[in-house]
Amino acid sequence: MVDTRKAAVREMDIGRPAAARMYDAFLGGCHNFGVERAMVERIGTALPGITGTYQENRAFLRRAVEYLLAHGVRQFLDLGSGIPTIGHVHEVARRRTRHFRVVYVDNEPLTVAHSKPLLAAEINAAITLADMRDPQSVLESAEVRALLNLDEPVGLLMSSVLHFIPDSDDPDDLVAEYRAGLAPGSHLLISHVTGSHDPASARTLTEHYAETSDPLFSRDTDRIESFFGDFTPVPPGATYLSDWRPDPGTRTPAPYRLMFGGLARK
């Protein structure tokens, strides 16, 4: 079969907002530019309280990584990671154990350039410039080869990234390819924008991202759940993120029901 996915080298562009730096801005980080902050402000005006949705996604990632650590997973491959700040995977892992390894992957050159100094003192984490639509380039990167043993269980993290892969790049086949390459005992994490509950808000978010370097493609919850294939869901299964194993005593309603996903085991 001919692979029709496009994974061209992405050029550095500071003239348009980039999703990775927008995410950093939504989380209160400092690794972003005026174009990202302006877009974040515009989205916040159109969708008051939307910052909580980004915080919700990061909180879900934390809870899932803590779950994986508690169940013996010690290595993580984070696809479309963005800038690894504000409670990212290696920070969560470091609070639990010294024995962990994390490889972040992003295809945006400036994101990777910003990230390398942040990780310079972290011997158990690294970032590689690669496009997740080219699994071979990811899995054969120097950073993956140096830090991860793919014959052992891995936490494969697709947090807030698949909604940037258009249907023309066949995300179903792409995720299936990654699933097939995982060792037994590995887990797949997915979080994804959906309009199944609130189509108007999802449409507003999509319209704003259409003006950025990273157009966003909302999908319904059934489609998102199908990305897990035959993996066994970790209870409560695929759901809206605020409902996925919330911290005791801290559960609050999500500002918008836009983020859906979960964790599943091979």
DAVENNOR-V9898 format. One line per field, one symbol per residue. burial: I if it has 16 or more other C-alpha atoms within 10 Angstrom, else O. A space follows every 50 residues. Layout:
burial = ???
//
This chain:
burial = OOOOIOOOOOOOOOOOIIIIIIIIIIIOOOIIIOIIIOIIIOIOOOIOOI IOIIIIIIIIIIIIIIOIIOOOIIIIIIIIIIIIIOOIIIOIIOOOOOOI IIIIIIIIIIIIOOIIOOIOOOOIIIIIIIIIIOIOIIIOIOIIOOIIOI OOIIIIIIIIIIIIIOOOOOIIOIIOOOIOOIOOOIIIIIIIIIIIOOOO IIIOIIOIIOOIIIIIIIIOIOOIIOIIOOIOIIOOIIIIIIIIIOOOOO OOOIOIIIIIIIIIII
//
